Amino acid sequence: MTKRETIDQIIARNKSARAEFLAEFDEDALGAYLRQLKSIDSPLRREVIADTPTEHHHASLPWPSH
């Protein structure tokens, strides 16, 4: 999977993620973040989030090292 495809999949699962921000991370970090998002992406989780709009549920992504 290309870096762009990984970013697109992240954005599909985390609507608040921005491509410009994600592009600062290397492919390993993006892959780890996508795996984390996939592991918590379930029908039950989507139902809970839909019922609690004031809460924000985010998987963690390490800050890029410069």
C-alpha positions in Angstrom: 0.0 0.0 0.0 1.3 3.4 -0.8 1.6 6.2 1.7 -1.2 8.1 0.0 -3.5 5.0 0.2 -2.7 4.6 3.9 -3.5 8.3 4.5 -6.8 7.9 2.6 -7.8 4.9 4.7 -6.9 6.8 7.9 -9.1 9.7 6.8 -11.9 7.3 6.0 -11.8 6.0 9.6 -11.0 9.3 11.3 -12.8 12.2 9.7 -10.9 14.8 11.8 -7.6 13.7 10.4 -6.0 15.9 7.7 -3.8 14.7 4.9 -1.4 17.5 5.3 -0.8 16.6 8.9 -0.6 12.9 8.3 1.9 13.4 5.4 4.5 14.5 8.0 4.7 10.9 9.4 6.7 8.1 7.9 5.0 5.0 6.5 5.7 2.9 9.5 4.0 5.3 11.9 1.0 5.7 9.5 0.7 1.9 9.2 0.7 1.5 13.0 -1.9 4.2 13.3 -4.1 2.6 10.6 -3.8 -0.8 12.4 -4.9 0.8 15.6 -7.9 2.5 14.0 -8.9 -0.8 12.3 -8.7 -2.6 15.6 -11.1 -0.2 17.3 -13.4 0.2 14.2 -16.4 -2.1 14.9 -20.2 -1.8 14.5 -20.6 -1.5 18.3 -18.0 1.3 18.5 -19.7 3.2 15.7 -23.0 2.9 17.5 -21.6 4.2 20.8 -19.9 7.1 19.1 -23.2 8.0 17.3 -24.9 8.0 20.6 -22.3 10.3 22.3 -21.6 13.2 20.0 -19.9 15.3 22.7 -17.2 12.8 23.3 -14.2 12.4 21.1 -12.6 9.1 20.5 -9.2 9.2 18.9 -6.4 6.7 18.5 -3.0 8.0 19.4 -0.5 9.0 16.7 3.0 9.9 17.7 4.2 13.4 16.8 6.6 13.5 13.9 10.3 13.9 14.7 12.0 16.7 12.9 
